[in-house]
Amino acid sequence: MSLTDMLAIVGGFTLVFYLLKLAWGCWCGFREFVLSEHWKVDLRTYGRWAVVTGATSGIGKAYACELAQRGLDVILVSRSEDKLRTVAKEIENEYGRKTRTIQVDFTEGHRIYPVIAKELEGLEIGILVNNVGMIYTENFACFMEPPDAEEKTNQLINCNVLSVPQMTRLVLPEMIKRGTGLIINISSAVGVRPQPLLALYSATKIFVTYFSQSLHAEYKSKGISVQCVAPFFVSTNMTNNMEVNCLVKSASDFAREALNTVGHSSYTSGCLSHALQSAAFLVLMPDWFRMSTFLIRKLKKIPKLGKHDGRLCKDNKRLNDKEE
């Protein structure tokens, strides 16, 4: 056999391999975003109650409402007592489901979790949505540029990172005993790759991703599903109510489509539009360009961060809101 023949065989196998890989990827995407519209998991099989953090606005509120619509009672966890009462009443009136509220501020760190644990005691928690999150600057900025960096760094870590394993720790043991449970962790497309000028925020989101994927591998044999959701643009108050279009989802539409993917994928962008954007982002924004001084200088000239990242949220006190 000549060298030319050998190269042709190797080339043929390589081509077949990548065609099969492409076909498998297309099938997985079709199942995740198309078939899932008609082939939905009955979320009530996980348990009676769903817990949603950051549940009074945006994606968190949308998840809470969608879960109630699908037949679950909902426990709303957030820092604003007034907003909690409003959302709870809305869910009870519109969907006829029971609600409970837990008022805590996730930036306060470890001391809030005994309070949450006491409120959850004795309840059959089937679903946990770790949604709460924040960012501490309204502009693209280098790590040390925002004022009060030490305090805000602690708050960001407490809210975006600590909340995820701590809330998981509270509900996972009972899920394991029952042999079923679902944990949904909201990450961000900003955390898919390193993002200069959002260094700490993007790092917290990749923590959520890696923690979710590892936890799913550890506990799937025990009947526990862990899903990581990493969206792009979603129209909420935190993104100045961006106009909904083929790229930007409303919070309610996003939550509905993302919940449809449960049982079909342990890592998802939440909807087909965001999945395509994620793939395009990786191709059009390679690491060498995203990490370049040229792009960093351009991004620093952008006045408002919220208009460019659907996962960034603002706080009433110039800190960004803990309720995503």
Stockholm file with secondary structure:
# STOCKHOLM 1.0

chainA/1-324         MSLTDMLAIVGGFTLVFYLLKLAWGCWCGFREFVLSEHWKVDLRTYGRWAVVTGATSGIGKAYACELAQRGLDVILVSRSEDKLRTVAKEIENEYGRKTRTIQVDFTEGHRIYPVIAKELEGLEIGILVNNVGMIYTENFACFMEPPDAEEKTNQLINCNVLSVPQMTRLVLPEMIKRGTGLIINISSAVGVRPQPLLALYSATKIFVTYFSQSLHAEYKSKGISVQCVAPFFVSTNMTNNMEVNCLVKSASDFAREALNTVGHSSYTSGCLSHALQSAAFLVLMPDWFRMSTFLIRKLKKIPKLGKHDGRLCKDNKRLNDKEE
#=GR chainA/1-324 SS CCHHHHHHHHHHHHHHHHHHHHHHHHHHHHHHHTGGGTSCCCGGGGCSEEEEESTTSHHHHHHHHHHHHTTCEEEEEESCHHHHHHHHHHHHHHHCCCEEEEECCGGGGGGGHHHHHHHHTTCCEEEEEECCCCCSCSSCCCTTCSTTHHHHHHHHIIIIIIHHHHHHHHHHHHHHHHTCEEEEEECCGGGSSCCTTSHHHHHHHHHHHHHHHHHHHHHGGGTEEEEEECCCCEESGGGTTCCCSSSSEEHHHHHHHHHHTTTTCSEECSSHHHHHHHHHHHHHSCHHHHTSHHHHHHHHTCSCSTTTCTTCCCCTTSSCCSCC
#=GC SS_cons         CCHHHHHHHHHHHHHHHHHHHHHHHHHHHHHHHTGGGTSCCCGGGGCSEEEEESTTSHHHHHHHHHHHHTTCEEEEEESCHHHHHHHHHHHHHHHCCCEEEEECCGGGGGGGHHHHHHHHTTCCEEEEEECCCCCSCSSCCCTTCSTTHHHHHHHHIIIIIIHHHHHHHHHHHHHHHHTCEEEEEECCGGGSSCCTTSHHHHHHHHHHHHHHHHHHHHHGGGTEEEEEECCCCEESGGGTTCCCSSSSEEHHHHHHHHHHTTTTCSEECSSHHHHHHHHHHHHHSCHHHHTSHHHHHHHHTCSCSTTTCTTCCCCTTSSCCSCC
//
